[in-house]
Amino acid sequence: MKRKGLRSLLPAVCLTALASAAWGCGDASDGKIEVEIVQYKPEAANYFKTVEEAFNASHDNIHLTISSPNDAMAILKTRFIREDYPDIIGIGGDINYSYFVDADILADISDYEGMQDVNEGYLDIAEALELVPVDGTYILPYAANAAGVLYNREMFEEHGWQIPETWEELTALCDEIAAEGILPFYFGFKDTWTCLAPWNAMAVELAPADTTKQVNKGQTTFTDEYSELAEKYMALLPYGPDDPFAYNYNDACTAFARGESAMYPIGSYAAPQILSVNPDLKIDSFVMPASDEKEGRTLNSGIDLGFCVTKDCKNKEAAYEVLNFLYEDDTLQKYIDAQTSVPCKKGNFELSSLLDGMTEFIESGNMTDYQDHYYPSEMSVDALLQTFLIEQDQDAFLRNFDTSWQRYNRDIIRMVQEYEAAHGSAE
């Protein structure tokens, strides 16, 4: 069932985006079908430039234009207000995708044959992002990242440290590392967004994957679901630098690259920055062990980039031809290599060695999405987390989380509860 309950929400969000855009779908003078992509990862601009050139060189009837602007989401929202839609958008699997699905902007691409090749775990993640259940599929998951703990492989081998699989083993390892005069973790909490990395990685084992949906239905509270998570997060701080709020993301990456800590709780996306400082560093990773039990472990992974066809696309067949090109193994492998990513497509792809410790989870589809993919940006959960870690007042933090959620999600909460009343459980 297709919902349009939040169609008024998207313009409200978009009105905060004051950026202007000059792109538009023009007519090709040579008669070719024009297909335009706007994608949100400027750090991948060079990759997409080569894709654009390779596609146009190999297709006589379609001309592809790919834009990779800074502040792409603001630009897209502004264009949506103007009803100036690109044919395809490249976005992450987060709350913005949820808004776009609900606002009826995206086309159902469940008939696209490439969907058969997608790792089921990422299709499940995409479906879970729907605010309420809708018929159809609206994103082709392309590449993902994984978050947990990066570690210095040579340092671990030298000292004989074992990879932990439970919370008790993790804290025991940290004590063992510290006893040898080595800093267990480096943090870069001066940049508030980095506070989300350990939070997300621990949450997949300590809180239900659908926590936000349960809260929206009025079935639970964040105080109930996040209490153990918040307590264990605070327990990590003594294993980091004396003042983790004095260092930003680049500082933390640099320190870890120089061997100033044994581990760094961050996502695979940090690898290029780390290796730019020390290309010879041998990095591996493991799933953050936050639970007291080994059973039910899961990898924190989500859709970092996916492609959506807009409903306004004039030639869906041409758009699918572009998706075919993007989803070719060779094309996707080049993206994986350039961005140290995880493919959302099934197949024999070569992954970075830093993902060795997570490969089992990736191949089996045992992964759970980032909790913050369900958080509205207006709520600034990263800043709430930073304040919590500074003040270490768990009760105040959880109360604030619940209060802020009700404030910034009242329209979604109302929509979900209306849906529940009309249709029963949204599961």
C-alpha positions in Angstrom: 0.0 0.0 0.0 1.4 3.3 -1.0 1.3 6.1 1.6 1.4 9.8 1.0 1.0 10.8 4.7 4.2 12.8 4.9 4.1 14.5 1.5 3.9 17.8 3.5 6.9 16.8 5.5 9.4 16.8 2.7 8.7 20.4 1.6 9.1 21.5 5.2 12.5 19.8 5.3 13.4 21.1 1.9 12.6 24.7 2.8 15.7 24.7 5.0 17.8 24.0 2.0 18.5 27.3 0.4 21.1 26.1 -2.2 20.3 26.6 -5.8 20.9 24.3 -8.7 21.4 25.0 -12.4 21.2 21.4 -13.6 18.2 20.2 -15.6 17.3 17.5 -18.1 18.0 19.1 -21.5 17.3 17.8 -25.0 20.3 16.4 -26.7 20.9 18.0 -30.1 22.1 14.8 -31.6 18.9 12.9 -30.7 20.3 10.8 -27.9 18.3 10.1 -24.8 19.5 12.2 -21.9 19.9 10.6 -18.5 21.0 12.6 -15.5 22.3 11.4 -12.2 22.9 13.5 -9.2 24.8 11.6 -6.5 25.7 12.8 -3.0 29.3 11.6 -2.5 31.6 14.4 -3.7 34.6 12.3 -2.5 33.7 9.8 -5.3 33.5 12.5 -8.0 36.5 11.3 -9.9 35.1 7.7 -10.0 31.8 8.9 -11.4 33.6 11.1 -14.0 35.3 8.0 -15.4 31.9 6.1 -15.3 30.3 8.9 -17.2 33.0 8.9 -19.8 33.1 5.1 -20.2 29.3 4.9 -20.5 29.1 7.6 -23.1 31.9 6.1 -25.1 30.1 2.7 -25.3 26.5 3.9 -25.9 25.3 5.5 -29.1 21.7 6.2 -28.1 22.0 7.5 -24.5 24.0 10.4 -23.1 24.8 10.2 -19.4 25.6 13.2 -17.2 26.6 12.6 -13.6 26.9 15.4 -11.1 28.6 15.1 -7.7 28.1 18.4 -6.1 28.9 19.4 -2.5 25.7 19.6 -0.4 24.0 17.4 -2.9 21.1 16.6 -0.5 20.3 20.3 -0.1 20.4 20.8 -3.8 18.2 17.8 -4.4 15.6 18.9 -1.9 15.6 22.4 -3.6 15.1 20.8 -7.0 12.3 18.6 -5.7 10.4 21.7 -4.5 10.8 23.1 -8.0 9.7 19.8 -9.5 13.0 19.6 -11.4 13.9 16.0 -10.9 17.0 14.2 -12.1 16.4 10.8 -13.7 18.4 9.0 -11.1 19.7 10.0 -7.7 22.5 8.4 -5.8 21.9 8.7 -2.0 22.6 6.8 1.2 20.2 4.6 3.1 19.2 7.0 5.8 16.3 9.2 6.9 16.4 11.2 3.7 15.7 8.1 1.7 12.8 7.4 4.1 11.3 10.8 3.4 11.7 10.5 -0.3 9.9 7.1 -0.4 7.0 8.5 1.6 6.8 11.7 -0.4 6.1 9.5 -3.6 9.1 11.0 -5.4 10.7 7.7 -6.3 9.7 5.1 -8.9 9.1 1.4 -8.0 12.1 -0.4 -9.5 11.2 -3.9 -8.3 11.0 -5.0 -12.0 14.7 -4.2 -12.5 16.4 -7.5 -13.2 19.5 -6.5 -11.3 17.6 -6.7 -8.0 18.1 -10.5 -8.2 21.8 -9.9 -7.6 21.5 -7.8 -4.5 22.6 -9.2 -1.2 19.4 -9.9 0.7 20.7 -8.3 3.8 20.7 -4.9 2.1 17.3 -5.3 0.6 16.0 -6.0 4.1 17.8 -2.9 5.4 16.2 -0.8 2.6 12.8 -2.1 3.4 13.2 -1.4 7.1 13.9 2.3 6.3 10.3 2.7 5.1 8.4 4.8 7.7 5.4 2.6 7.2 5.2 -0.4 4.8 4.9 0.4 1.1 4.6 -1.8 -1.9 7.6 -2.0 -4.2 11.3 -1.4 -4.1 12.7 2.1 -4.5 16.5 1.8 -4.2 19.2 -0.3 -5.9 21.7 -0.8 -3.0 25.2 -0.3 -4.6 27.9 0.0 -1.9 28.0 -0.2 1.9 30.4 0.5 4.6 30.9 -1.4 7.8 31.6 -0.1 11.3 33.3 -1.8 14.2 36.8 -1.7 15.4 39.9 -1.2 13.2 43.1 -2.5 14.7 46.8 -2.5 14.1 47.4 -6.1 12.8 51.2 -6.0 13.4 50.8 -4.7 16.9 48.3 -7.5 17.7 50.5 -10.2 16.2 53.6 -8.9 18.1 51.8 -9.0 21.5 49.7 -12.1 20.9 46.4 -10.3 21.6 43.3 -12.2 20.6 40.2 -10.8 18.9 37.4 -10.3 21.5 33.9 -11.7 20.9 32.1 -10.5 24.0 32.0 -7.3 26.0 34.0 -9.0 28.8 36.7 -10.1 26.4 36.9 -6.6 24.9 37.4 -4.9 28.3 39.9 -7.5 29.3 41.8 -6.9 26.1 41.8 -3.2 26.7 43.1 -3.7 30.3 45.8 -6.0 28.8 46.8 -3.4 26.2 46.9 -0.6 28.7 49.0 -2.7 31.1 51.7 -2.8 28.4 51.7 1.0 28.2 49.8 1.3 25.0 46.6 3.2 24.4 43.8 0.8 23.6 41.5 3.2 21.6 41.9 6.6 19.9 38.8 8.9 19.7 38.2 12.0 17.7 35.2 13.3 19.6 35.9 17.0 18.8 34.0 16.3 15.6 30.6 15.4 16.9 29.7 13.0 14.1 32.5 10.7 15.2 30.6 10.1 18.5 28.1 8.1 16.4 30.6 5.5 15.3 31.0 3.5 18.5 27.3 4.2 19.4 26.1 2.6 16.2 28.5 -0.3 16.3 27.5 -1.2 19.9 23.8 -0.6 19.3 23.3 -3.4 16.8 24.0 -5.9 19.6 22.4 -4.0 22.5 19.2 -2.5 21.1 16.5 -3.8 18.8 17.1 -3.0 15.2 13.6 -1.4 15.0 14.0 0.6 18.2 12.9 3.8 16.5 9.8 2.2 15.0 8.8 0.7 18.4 9.1 4.2 19.9 7.1 5.7 17.2 4.3 3.2 17.9 4.4 4.0 21.6 5.5 0.5 22.5 8.8 1.5 24.3 11.1 4.4 25.1 14.7 5.1 24.4 15.3 5.2 28.1 14.4 1.6 28.3 16.2 0.4 25.1 19.3 2.5 25.3 20.2 2.3 29.0 22.8 -0.6 28.7 24.2 1.0 25.5 24.7 4.3 27.1 26.3 2.7 30.2 28.8 0.7 28.1 29.6 3.6 25.9 30.8 5.6 29.0 32.8 2.6 30.0 34.9 2.9 26.8 36.1 6.4 27.6 38.9 5.5 30.1 40.5 3.4 27.4 41.0 6.4 25.1 43.1 9.5 25.3 42.9 11.7 28.4 40.8 14.4 26.5 39.1 12.7 23.6 37.2 16.0 22.9 40.5 17.8 22.0 41.0 15.7 18.9 39.0 15.7 15.7 38.6 12.9 13.1 41.7 13.8 11.2 43.7 13.9 14.5 42.4 10.4 15.5 43.1 8.9 12.0 46.6 10.3 12.1 47.3 9.1 15.6 46.1 5.6 14.8 48.1 5.6 11.6 51.2 6.4 13.6 50.7 3.6 16.0 49.6 5.8 19.0 46.8 3.3 19.8 46.1 -0.3 19.1 42.5 0.2 18.0 40.2 2.8 16.6 36.4 2.3 16.8 35.3 3.7 13.4 33.9 2.6 10.0 35.7 1.2 7.0 35.3 4.6 5.4 38.2 5.9 7.5 40.8 3.7 5.8 41.7 6.1 3.0 42.4 8.9 5.5 44.4 6.6 7.7 46.5 5.1 4.9 47.2 8.5 3.4 49.2 9.1 6.6 50.8 5.7 6.7 50.4 3.6 3.5 52.3 0.7 5.0 50.1 0.3 8.0 48.5 -3.2 8.2 44.9 -2.7 9.3 42.3 -5.3 10.0 38.9 -5.1 11.7 36.5 -6.9 13.9 32.8 -6.6 14.8 32.4 -4.5 18.0 31.6 -7.0 20.8 29.1 -5.2 23.0 27.0 -8.1 24.2 27.8 -10.4 27.0 27.0 -13.4 24.8 28.6 -14.6 21.6 25.3 -15.8 20.1 23.4 -13.3 17.9 26.4 -11.2 16.9 25.9 -9.0 13.9 27.8 -6.6 11.8 27.0 -2.9 11.8 26.6 -2.2 8.1 24.3 0.0 6.0 23.7 1.2 2.5 26.3 3.9 1.9 25.3 4.5 -1.7 22.2 3.4 -3.6 20.5 4.5 -6.8 16.9 5.5 -7.1 15.0 6.3 -10.3 12.6 9.2 -9.9 9.0 8.9 -10.9 9.5 11.9 -13.2 12.1 10.0 -15.3 11.0 10.1 -18.9 12.7 6.9 -20.1 12.8 4.2 -17.4 14.4 1.8 -19.9 17.3 4.1 -20.5 17.7 4.6 -16.8 17.8 0.8 -16.3 20.5 0.6 -19.0 22.6 3.1 -16.9 22.0 1.0 -13.8 23.1 -2.1 -15.7 26.4 -0.3 -16.5 26.9 0.8 -12.9 26.1 -2.7 -11.6 28.6 -4.5 -13.9 31.1 -6.3 -11.7 34.1 -4.5 -13.2 32.5 -1.1 -12.6 31.5 -1.9 -9.1 34.9 -3.4 -8.3 36.5 -0.1 -9.2 34.2 1.7 -6.8 35.0 -0.8 -4.0 38.8 -0.2 -4.6 38.5 3.6 -4.7 36.2 3.9 -1.6 37.2 0.9 0.5 33.6 -0.2 0.3 31.5 -3.3 0.7 29.5 -4.4 -2.4 25.8 -4.7 -2.0 25.8 -7.1 -4.9 26.4 -10.8 -4.5 29.5 -12.1 -6.3 33.2 -12.7 -6.1 34.4 -9.2 -5.4 37.9 -8.5 -4.0 37.5 -6.7 -0.7 40.1 -4.7 1.1 42.2 -6.7 3.6 41.0 -4.4 6.4 37.6 -6.1 6.1 39.0 -9.6 6.7 37.6 -9.8 10.2 34.2 -8.9 8.9 34.0 -11.0 5.8 32.1 -13.8 7.3 29.3 -11.5 8.4 29.3 -9.8 5.0 29.1 -13.0 2.9 26.3 -14.5 5.1 24.3 -11.3 5.0 24.4 -11.1 8.8 24.3 -7.3 9.2 22.2 -4.7 10.9 21.8 -1.1 9.9 23.1 2.0 11.7 20.6 3.3 14.3 21.4 6.9 13.3 20.0 6.2 9.8 16.6 6.5 11.5 17.5 9.8 13.3 16.3 13.1 11.8 19.2 15.5 11.3 17.3 18.3 13.1 17.6 16.3 16.3 21.5 16.5 16.2 22.0 13.2 18.0 25.7 13.4 17.4 25.7 16.6 19.6 23.5 14.9 22.2 26.0 12.1 22.4 29.0 14.4 22.7 27.3 16.3 25.5 26.5 13.0 27.2 30.1 11.8 27.0 31.4 15.1 28.4 28.9 15.4 31.3 28.4 11.6 31.8 24.9 12.1 33.1 23.2 9.0 31.7 19.7 9.7 33.1 19.7 13.2 31.7 20.9 12.0 28.3 18.2 9.4 28.0 15.4 11.8 29.1 16.7 14.3 26.6 16.7 11.7 23.9 13.1 10.8 24.5 12.0 14.4 24.8 13.8 15.5 21.6 12.5 12.5 19.7 8.9 13.4 20.5 9.6 17.0 19.4 11.4 16.3 16.1 9.3 13.2 15.0 5.8 14.3 16.0 4.6 14.2 12.3 6.1 10.7 11.8 4.8 9.5 15.1 1.3 10.7 14.2 1.5 9.1 10.7 2.7 5.7 12.1 0.1 5.6 14.8 -2.7 6.5 12.3 -1.4 3.7 10.0 -1.4 1.3 13.0 -4.9 2.2 13.8 -6.1 1.6 10.2 -4.0 -1.4 9.2 -2.7 -3.1 12.4 0.9 -3.9 12.9 3.3 -2.2 10.5 5.7 -5.2 10.7 
